[in-house]
Amino acid sequence: MMKANGYWTVVLVLTLFAVFCCAGTVKGRTDPGVREIEGYYQEKEKGLVADVKEFLSGQGFVHSGVMLTRVIEADGSREYTLTVHHGKIDRLDEESRQLLMNELEEIVFEGGDCTFRHEFLINQ
């Protein structure tokens, strides 16, 4: 009799364990984790940098320095700063530089609560 009770207790515990493991797996698959969100944004960020480099190369600024930095707030919002450097941009007049900046500001990605700021790193 004791062996039968022990057997059913073990079966019950293992069954409950399996049910909770399956429920955890299902919940984990429906809620995007931090790793998945970061992977998503990393792909978007790489694409943005590649798009900017391609655009600048097409405008005659081959081998431009392009740097994308981000600040992630506690609420999950992201603020990006895209900094571009090239010697030819340094030598542009202010009007030409502003026209180039206007075109660069069009290159962003859509995603959640993101803001973008573009700037030139000017060496004089």
Backbone as numpy.savetxt, mean C-alpha at the origin, in Angstrom:
# Nx Ny Nz CAx CAy CAz Cx Cy Cz
-17.53 -48.78 32.54 -18.34 -47.59 32.54 -17.48 -46.33 32.54
-16.42 -46.31 33.38 -15.51 -45.16 33.44 -14.79 -44.98 32.11
-14.42 -46.08 31.48 -13.74 -45.99 30.20 -14.67 -45.40 29.14
-15.93 -45.76 29.16 -16.90 -45.25 28.19 -17.10 -43.76 28.40
-17.20 -43.29 29.65 -17.35 -41.86 29.92 -16.10 -41.09 29.48
-14.94 -41.62 29.74 -13.69 -40.98 29.33 -13.58 -40.89 27.81
-13.99 -41.96 27.15 -13.97 -41.98 25.69 -14.86 -40.87 25.12
-16.10 -40.78 25.61 -17.03 -39.78 25.09 -16.60 -38.37 25.46
-15.94 -38.20 26.58 -15.43 -36.88 26.95 -14.34 -36.44 25.97
-13.46 -37.36 25.65 -12.38 -37.05 24.70 -12.97 -36.75 23.31
-13.95 -37.53 22.89 -14.60 -37.30 21.59 -15.26 -35.94 21.57
-15.95 -35.57 22.65 -16.61 -34.28 22.73 -15.61 -33.13 22.68
-14.53 -33.23 23.42 -13.50 -32.19 23.44 -12.86 -32.04 22.06
-12.52 -33.14 21.43 -11.91 -33.07 20.10 -12.88 -32.51 19.06
-14.15 -32.85 19.17 -15.15 -32.33 18.24 -15.29 -30.82 18.41
-15.39 -30.36 19.64 -15.48 -28.91 19.89 -14.23 -28.19 19.39
-13.08 -28.79 19.61 -11.82 -28.20 19.13 -11.85 -28.05 17.61
-12.29 -29.09 16.92 -12.34 -29.05 15.45 -13.33 -27.99 14.97
-14.48 -27.87 15.64 -15.47 -26.87 15.26 -14.92 -25.47 15.43
-14.25 -25.19 16.54 -13.70 -23.85 16.76 -12.56 -23.54 15.79
-11.77 -24.54 15.45 -10.70 -24.31 14.47 -11.28 -23.97 13.11
-12.32 -24.68 12.69 -12.94 -24.39 11.40 -13.59 -23.01 11.40
-14.24 -22.66 12.49 -14.88 -21.34 12.58 -13.83 -20.24 12.52
-12.70 -20.44 13.16 -11.61 -19.46 13.12 -11.04 -19.31 11.72
-10.92 -20.42 11.00 -10.41 -20.37 9.64 -11.37 -19.61 8.73
-12.66 -19.85 8.87 -13.64 -19.15 8.05 -13.63 -17.66 8.37
-13.59 -17.29 9.63 -13.56 -15.88 10.02 -12.29 -15.23 9.50
-11.16 -15.91 9.59 -9.90 -15.37 9.11 -9.90 -15.13 7.62
-10.65 -15.90 6.88 -10.70 -15.75 5.43 -11.61 -14.60 5.00
-12.57 -14.22 5.82 -13.47 -13.16 5.42 -12.99 -11.78 5.84
-12.26 -11.67 6.92 -11.74 -10.38 7.38 -10.34 -10.18 6.82
-10.12 -9.11 6.04 -8.76 -8.89 5.53 -7.83 -8.53 6.69
-6.74 -9.25 6.78 -5.77 -9.00 7.83 -4.83 -7.88 7.47
-4.05 -7.48 8.44 -3.08 -6.41 8.24 -2.11 -6.77 7.13
-1.68 -8.02 7.10 -0.72 -8.46 6.08 -1.32 -8.34 4.68
-2.58 -8.72 4.53 -3.23 -8.63 3.22 -3.42 -7.18 2.79
-3.80 -6.33 3.73 -3.97 -4.91 3.41 -2.65 -4.30 3.01
-1.59 -4.60 3.77 -0.27 -4.07 3.44 0.20 -4.57 2.07
-0.06 -5.84 1.78 0.31 -6.39 0.47 -0.41 -5.66 -0.66
-1.68 -5.35 -0.43 -2.47 -4.61 -1.42 -1.86 -3.24 -1.68
-1.56 -2.51 -0.60 -1.02 -1.16 -0.76 0.41 -1.19 -1.31
1.20 -2.19 -0.96 2.55 -2.27 -1.51 2.52 -2.43 -3.02
1.60 -3.23 -3.52 1.46 -3.37 -4.97 1.04 -2.05 -5.62
0.10 -1.36 -5.00 -0.34 -0.06 -5.52 0.81 0.94 -5.51
1.61 0.94 -4.44 2.73 1.88 -4.32 3.79 1.60 -5.38
4.12 0.33 -5.58 5.10 -0.03 -6.62 4.61 0.40 -7.99
3.33 0.18 -8.25 2.75 0.59 -9.53 2.79 2.09 -9.72
2.54 2.84 -8.65 2.57 4.30 -8.73 3.97 4.79 -9.07
4.97 4.27 -8.39 6.36 4.68 -8.66 6.74 4.32 -10.10
6.36 3.14 -10.55 6.67 2.73 -11.93 5.96 3.64 -12.93
4.71 3.99 -12.66 3.97 4.88 -13.57 4.62 6.26 -13.64
5.07 6.77 -12.50 5.71 8.10 -12.48 7.02 8.05 -13.25
7.82 7.01 -13.03 9.09 6.89 -13.76 8.87 6.79 -15.26
7.85 6.03 -15.65 7.54 5.89 -17.07 7.09 7.23 -17.66
6.24 7.95 -16.94 5.78 9.25 -17.40 6.96 10.22 -17.55
7.83 10.27 -16.55 8.97 11.19 -16.60 9.93 10.83 -17.72
10.14 9.55 -17.94 11.01 9.13 -19.05 10.43 9.59 -20.38
9.12 9.50 -20.51 8.45 9.95 -21.73 8.54 11.46 -21.93
8.73 12.19 -20.83 8.85 13.65 -20.90 10.31 14.10 -21.06
11.24 13.13 -21.15 12.64 13.46 -21.33 13.45 13.49 -20.04
12.87 13.07 -18.95 13.57 13.04 -17.66 13.91 11.60 -17.30
14.78 11.00 -18.12 15.17 9.61 -17.95 15.99 9.47 -16.67
15.82 8.37 -15.99 16.54 8.05 -14.74 16.26 9.06 -13.64
15.03 9.49 -13.54 14.65 10.41 -12.47 14.66 9.67 -11.13
14.98 10.40 -10.09 14.86 9.86 -8.75 13.43 10.03 -8.29
12.78 8.92 -7.96 11.38 8.96 -7.51 11.32 8.24 -6.17
10.81 8.94 -5.16 10.70 8.35 -3.83 9.28 8.55 -3.32
8.69 7.48 -2.82 7.34 7.54 -2.25 7.43 7.20 -0.77
7.00 8.13 0.06 6.96 7.88 1.50 5.51 7.92 1.96
5.24 7.25 3.07 3.87 7.23 3.57 3.84 7.36 5.08
2.74 7.92 5.55 2.45 7.97 6.98 1.09 7.32 7.15
1.01 6.32 8.01 -0.25 5.63 8.27 -0.74 6.06 9.64
-1.90 6.67 9.66 -2.49 7.14 10.91 -3.16 6.00 11.66
-3.49 6.23 12.92 -4.13 5.20 13.75 -5.47 4.76 13.18
-6.17 5.65 12.49 -7.47 5.30 11.93 -7.35 4.56 10.59
-6.12 4.32 10.14 -5.88 3.59 8.89 -5.72 4.47 7.67
-5.95 5.77 7.82 -5.77 6.67 6.68 -4.27 6.78 6.36
-3.98 7.06 5.10 -2.60 7.11 4.63 -2.34 8.44 3.93
-1.18 9.00 4.24 -0.74 10.23 3.57 0.56 9.91 2.84
0.54 10.08 1.53 1.70 9.78 0.70 2.36 11.07 0.24
3.69 11.04 0.19 4.46 12.13 -0.40 5.33 11.53 -1.50
5.14 12.01 -2.71 5.93 11.56 -3.86 6.94 12.65 -4.17
8.21 12.33 -4.05 9.28 13.29 -4.29 10.02 12.88 -5.55
10.24 13.86 -6.44 10.90 13.61 -7.71 12.13 14.49 -7.82
13.21 13.91 -8.33 14.44 14.67 -8.53 15.04 14.34 -9.90
15.44 15.37 -10.60 16.19 15.23 -11.85 16.87 16.56 -12.14
18.10 16.50 -12.61 18.85 17.72 -12.89 18.16 18.65 -13.88
17.49 18.07 -14.88 16.78 18.91 -15.86 15.60 19.64 -15.22
14.96 18.99 -14.24 13.85 19.65 -13.55 14.38 20.82 -12.74
15.57 20.66 -12.16 16.20 21.76 -11.41 16.36 23.00 -12.28
16.66 22.78 -13.56 16.96 23.90 -14.46 15.72 24.47 -15.17
14.55 23.88 -14.96 13.33 24.41 -15.58 12.94 25.73 -14.94
12.28 26.58 -15.73 11.73 27.80 -15.14 10.50 27.42 -14.31
10.06 28.32 -13.47 8.97 28.04 -12.53 7.67 27.63 -13.24
7.36 28.27 -14.35 6.14 27.95 -15.08 6.17 26.53 -15.64
7.29 26.16 -16.25 7.43 24.81 -16.81 7.38 23.76 -15.71
8.02 24.07 -14.60 8.03 23.16 -13.45 6.60 22.96 -12.92
5.82 24.04 -12.88 4.45 23.94 -12.39 3.58 23.12 -13.35
3.79 23.29 -14.66 3.05 22.49 -15.63 3.36 21.00 -15.47
4.63 20.68 -15.25 5.02 19.30 -15.02 4.39 18.78 -13.73
4.38 19.61 -12.69 3.79 19.21 -11.42 2.30 18.93 -11.58
1.60 19.75 -12.35 0.17 19.54 -12.58 -0.09 18.17 -13.22
0.77 17.78 -14.14 0.62 16.48 -14.78 0.95 15.35 -13.81
1.98 15.54 -13.00 2.36 14.52 -12.01 1.26 14.30 -10.97
0.59 15.37 -10.60 -0.46 15.26 -9.57 -1.65 14.43 -10.04
-1.74 14.17 -11.33 -2.80 13.32 -11.86 -2.48 11.84 -11.67
-1.22 11.52 -11.37 -0.81 10.13 -11.23 -0.91 9.75 -9.75
-2.01 9.11 -9.40 -2.25 8.61 -8.05 -2.98 7.28 -8.19
-3.22 6.61 -7.09 -4.05 5.41 -7.13 -5.24 5.59 -6.20
-6.30 4.91 -6.56 -7.51 4.95 -5.75 -7.37 3.91 -4.66
-7.75 4.29 -3.48 -7.70 3.30 -2.41 -8.01 3.90 -1.07
-9.13 3.51 -0.54 -9.48 3.89 0.82 -9.34 5.37 1.10
-8.78 5.66 2.24 -8.64 7.03 2.72 -7.19 7.47 2.53
-6.80 7.76 1.28 -5.42 8.13 0.95 -5.37 9.56 0.43
-4.35 10.29 0.87 -4.10 11.62 0.32 -2.69 11.62 -0.25
-2.48 12.45 -1.27 -1.19 12.50 -1.97 -0.68 13.93 -2.02
0.62 14.04 -1.87 1.31 15.32 -2.05 2.51 15.04 -2.94
2.70 15.86 -3.95 3.81 15.71 -4.88 4.76 16.89 -4.69
6.04 16.61 -4.79 7.03 17.69 -4.68 8.28 17.35 -5.48
8.99 18.42 -5.85 10.28 18.27 -6.51 11.37 18.54 -5.49
12.42 17.75 -5.55 13.61 17.98 -4.75 14.56 18.79 -5.64
14.68 20.07 -5.35 15.45 20.98 -6.19 16.81 21.24 -5.53
17.87 20.99 -6.28 19.24 21.31 -5.84 19.70 22.54 -6.59
20.05 23.57 -5.84 20.50 24.80 -6.50 21.82 25.26 -6.01
